[in-house]
């Protein structure tokens, strides 16, 4: 969907702006005479308007900060504090103004809850904050609300909050499913690129075998027959036989050179596959440093490398909640591959490897590689892996002079 200014708006941004619109609508009384008339009727001091306006502004600041990156679990303690501030501000506005504005602000909070808290905690928060309105409504002397009437009124507002909460929850789940689909898509693209490279190499090997076994065999036989003919032929035919023999030898040499080149280029080009994995990761900027053309000879090692990159991306987004990820792939002094990953996420003081890291270590061990994880990482998370390439270097000549692959 295209916005008014040409920017593409997804449903999470629309949800954020819808909540902002509701918030601004609640603030309309503050810019009219209604607020002052209301406070005069309630015989509130002049400072009551300042309290009302201050709570309203603080609520808006917290809302804008909390919805800046919907779905991120980073700094969850601060976000929990922000939700508490928003709830307290809405209750205080209702207490000062003796109006349902506090309930409308709680509807805005209900939009934020599914993105910041687990489902059960979000539902509990929503119910409890609306129950707090019972205390607010029952203490309005001009309305003489009983507790039962106050509970009934808060239940009406709770129904509106539930509608906003469910709509936001659906949007949150769709965002998660879309991210899972993106990861699956990236994996399929990388696998497709790997299969295309494997097919290309298999075809080159088939052609080289055909040239060697058929054309090479017949040219060798032709050369031997011409060798015999050159000793038996009389002049001037002998001269033409020797020329044919030289041409046949030259052609045989050319065929052998072509076969050798075809076999030497039997490496899997992983450039496209790796870029396909790191592109389009939402909320994460990937700084990729690797050769302009990157290839590995062994298909198993190529698969291990791609799975390593994929697991690093998953850890950075899901667990570290990082904004930046630096990936470096380069040839080590011992002829293997050095794989280094570093993010600016929340880090971990006591690491308990899950299935992802355990599987990564097992896959590397199957091909003789290793995984190194520093133990204490309070800021950011870092992984280092080494992958052997076997006796024949599996990296193209471009690796001798590493180049930056740019940023995604």
VENLINFEN-V576908 format. One record per pair of residues at least 24 apart in sequence whose C-alpha atoms are under 10 Angstrom apart, sorted by sequence separation. I is the first residue (numbers start at 0). GAP is how many residues later the second one is. If there is no record, write none. Layout:
# VENLINFEN-V576908
I|GAP  I|GAP
This chain:
# VENLINFEN-V576908
57|24  58|24  61|24  105|24  129|24  130|24  132|24  222|24  223|24  268|24  269|24  270|24  304|24  319|24  320|24  321|24  350|24  360|24  363|24  26|25  60|25  83|25  128|25  129|25  132|25  222|25  223|25  268|25  269|25  315|25  319|25  320|25  321|25  348|25  349|25  350|25  359|25  26|26  29|26  58|26  59|26  82|26  102|26  129|26  221|26  222|26  267|26  268|26  269|26  315|26  316|26  318|26  319|26  320|26  347|26  348|26  349|26  350|26  356|26  57|27  58|27  102|27  105|27  126|27  129|27  130|27  220|27  221|27  222|27  266|27  267|27  268|27  285|27  315|27  318|27  319|27  347|27  348|27  349|27  57|28  58|28  101|28  126|28  129|28  219|28  222|28  266|28  267|28  268|28  311|28  312|28  314|28  315|28  316|28  318|28  319|28  347|28  348|28  349|28  26|29  58|29  59|29  82|29  128|29  129|29  218|29  219|29  222|29  265|29  266|29  267|29  272|29  276|29  283|29  311|29  315|29  318|29  346|29  347|29  348|29  25|30  26|30  54|30  55|30  58|30  82|30  102|30  127|30  218|30  221|30  264|30  265|30  266|30  267|30  276|30  308|30  311|30  312|30  314|30  315|30  346|30  347|30  348|30  54|31  57|31  58|31  101|31  126|31  129|31  218|31  219|31  265|31  266|31  267|31  273|31  277|31  307|31  308|31  311|31  315|31  345|31  346|31  347|31  23|32  56|32  125|32  218|32  219|32  264|32  265|32  266|32  269|32  273|32  276|32  277|32  280|32  283|32  304|32  308|32  336|32  338|32  339|32  344|32  345|32  346|32  347|32  348|32  22|33  26|33  54|33  55|33  79|33  82|33  99|33  218|33  263|33  268|33  269|33  272|33  273|33  276|33  280|33  283|33  307|33  335|33  344|33  345|33  346|33  347|33  22|34  54|34  55|34  101|34  126|34  217|34  218|34  267|34  282|34  304|34  344|34  345|34  346|34  53|35  54|35  125|35  126|35  215|35  216|35  266|35  269|35  273|35  277|35  281|35  293|35  343|35  344|35  345|35  346|35  22|36  23|36  54|36  55|36  79|36  99|36  125|36  214|36  215|36  218|36  269|36  273|36  276|36  280|36  293|36  342|36  343|36  344|36  22|37  51|37  54|37  55|37  78|37  79|37  98|37  99|37  214|37  215|37  283|37  284|37  285|37  286|37  287|37  288|37  289|37  290|37  342|37  343|37  344|37  50|38  51|38  54|38  78|38  86|38  90|38  94|38  97|38  98|38  215|38  282|38  283|38  284|38  285|38  286|38  287|38  288|38  289|38  290|38  341|38  342|38  343|38  53|39  86|39  89|39  90|39  93|39  97|39  122|39  125|39  215|39  282|39  283|39  284|39  285|39  286|39  287|39  288|39  289|39  290|39  341|39  342|39  19|40  22|40  51|40  52|40  75|40  94|40  95|40  211|40  214|40  215|40  282|40  283|40  284|40  285|40  286|40  287|40  288|40  289|40  290|40  340|40  341|40  342|40  50|41  51|41  70|41  75|41  83|41  87|41  90|41  94|41  97|41  98|41  214|41  281|41  282|41  283|41  284|41  285|41  286|41  287|41  288|41  289|41  295|41  314|41  340|41  341|41  50|42  51|42  69|42  72|42  73|42  82|42  86|42  90|42  93|42  94|42  97|42  122|42  313|42  314|42  339|42  340|42  341|42  19|43  51|43  70|43  71|43  72|43  86|43  89|43  92|43  93|43  96|43  97|43  121|43  122|43  211|43  215|43  339|43  340|43  18|44  19|44  48|44  51|44  66|44  69|44  70|44  71|44  72|44  90|44  91|44  94|44  97|44  210|44  211|44  311|44  338|44  339|44  340|44  18|45  47|45  50|45  51|45  59|45  62|45  66|45  69|45  70|45  83|45  86|45  90|45  94|45  97|45  210|45  310|45  311|45  338|45  339|45  55|46  58|46  62|46  65|46  68|46  69|46  70|46  93|46  211|46  310|46  337|46  338|46  339|46  15|47  16|47  19|47  48|47  65|47  121|47  207|47  210|47  211|47  277|47  337|47  338|47  15|48  18|48  47|48  48|48  62|48  66|48  109|48  207|48  210|48  211|48  307|48  310|48  311|48  336|48  337|48  338|48  47|49  55|49  62|49  65|49  66|49  209|49  277|49  289|49  306|49  307|49  310|49  336|49  337|49  15|50  16|50  58|50  65|50  102|50  106|50  109|50  110|50  114|50  118|50  207|50  208|50  335|50  336|50  337|50  15|51  102|51  105|51  106|51  109|51  110|51  112|51  113|51  206|51  207|51  288|51  307|51  308|51  335|51  336|51  14|52  15|52  43|52  105|52  106|52  108|52  109|52  110|52  111|52  112|52  113|52  206|52  207|52  306|52  307|52  334|52  335|52  336|52  43|53  99|53  102|53  103|53  106|53  107|53  109|53  110|53  111|53  113|53  114|53  207|53  208|53  287|53  306|53  307|53  334|53  335|53  12|54  15|54  41|54  99|54  102|54  103|54  105|54  106|54  109|54  110|54  113|54  114|54  204|54  207|54  208|54  286|54  331|54  333|54  334|54  335|54  11|55  12|55  41|55  101|55  102|55  105|55  106|55  108|55  109|55  110|55  112|55  113|55  203|55  206|55  207|55  286|55  304|55  307|55  324|55  330|55  331|55  333|55  334|55  335|55  12|56  41|56  103|56  104|56  106|56  107|56  108|56  109|56  110|56  111|56  112|56  113|56  114|56  115|56  205|56  206|56  286|56  303|56  306|56  307|56  323|56  324|56  325|56  326|56  327|56  328|56  330|56  331|56  334|56  336|56  11|57  12|57  38|57  99|57  102|57  103|57  106|57  107|57  109|57  110|57  111|57  113|57  114|57  203|57  204|57  205|57  285|57  306|57  324|57  328|57  330|57  334|57  335|57  336|57  11|58  37|58  38|58  102|58  105|58  106|58  109|58  110|58  113|58  114|58  203|58  204|58  284|58  303|58  304|58  321|58  330|58  334|58  335|58  336|58  11|59  37|59  38|59  109|59  113|59  202|59  203|59  204|59  283|59  303|59  304|59  319|59  320|59  321|59  334|59  335|59  37|60  204|60  302|60  303|60  319|60  334|60  35|61  37|61  200|61  203|61  204|61  319|61  34|62  200|62  203|62  300|62  303|62  318|62  330|62  202|63  299|63  300|63  303|63  330|63  200|64  201|64  315|64  330|64  200|65  300|65  303|65  315|65  329|65  199|66  200|66  299|66  300|66  314|66  315|66  199|67  200|67  299|67  300|67  197|68  199|68  200|68  300|68  330|68  196|69  197|69  198|69  329|69  330|69  196|70  197|70  311|70  328|70  329|70  330|70  196|71  197|71  311|71  329|71  330|71  28|72  195|72  196|72  329|72  194|73  195|73  196|73  328|73  329|73  25|74  26|74  193|74  327|74  25|75  192|75  193|75  328|75  24|76  25|76  192|76  193|76  196|76  327|76  328|76  25|77  192|77  193|77  307|77  327|77  22|78  25|78  26|78  192|78  193|78  326|78  24|79  25|79  192|79  193|79  24|80  189|80  192|80  193|80  304|80  326|80  22|81  23|81  189|81  191|81  192|81  325|81  21|82  22|82  189|82  190|82  304|82  324|82  21|83  22|83  188|83  189|83  192|83  303|83  324|83  22|84  188|84  189|84  323|84  21|85  22|85  187|85  188|85  189|85  190|85  18|86  21|86  22|86  186|86  188|86  189|86  190|86  300|86  20|87  185|87  186|87  188|87  189|87  300|87  301|87  18|88  19|88  185|88  187|88  188|88  300|88  18|89  185|89  186|89  187|89  300|89  17|90  18|90  185|90  186|90  18|91  184|91  185|91  297|91  15|92  18|92  184|92  185|92  296|92  297|92  301|92  17|93  18|93  183|93  185|93  295|93  296|93  300|93  182|94  185|94  297|94  15|95  181|95  182|95  185|95  296|95  14|96  15|96  200|96  296|96  297|96  14|97  182|97  295|97  296|97  41|98  181|98  182|98  196|98  295|98  296|98  41|99  181|99  294|99  295|99  296|99  41|100  181|100  293|100  294|100  295|100  40|101  70|101  197|101  293|101  294|101  69|102  70|102  178|102  196|102  292|102  293|102  294|102  178|103  292|103  293|103  294|103  70|104  194|104  290|104  291|104  292|104  293|104  294|104  69|105  70|105  193|105  290|105  292|105  293|105  290|106  291|106  292|106  290|107  291|107  193|108  289|108  290|108  293|108  193|109  289|109  290|109  291|109  292|109  290|110  291|110  292|110  289|111  290|111  291|111  190|112  193|112  289|112  290|112  291|112  292|112  189|113  288|113  289|113  290|113  291|113  288|114  289|114  290|114  291|114  190|115  287|115  288|115  289|115  189|116  287|116  288|116  289|116  189|117  286|117  287|117  288|117  286|118  287|118  288|118  186|119  286|119  287|119  186|120  189|120  285|120  286|120  287|120  285|121  286|121  284|122  285|122  186|123  284|123  185|124  283|124  267|126  268|126  182|127  266|127  267|127  268|127  280|127  265|128  266|128  267|128  278|128  279|128  266|129  277|129  278|129  182|130  274|130  277|130  182|131  264|131  274|133  270|134  18|145  14|149  14|152  15|152  14|153  11|156  14|156  10|157  11|159  10|160  11|160  10|161  11|162  10|163  11|163  10|164  9|165  71|211  70|212  69|213  68|214  72|244  73|244  71|245  72|245  73|245  71|246  72|246  73|246  74|246  72|247  73|247  72|248  73|248  71|249  73|249  70|250  71|250  73|271  74|271  73|272
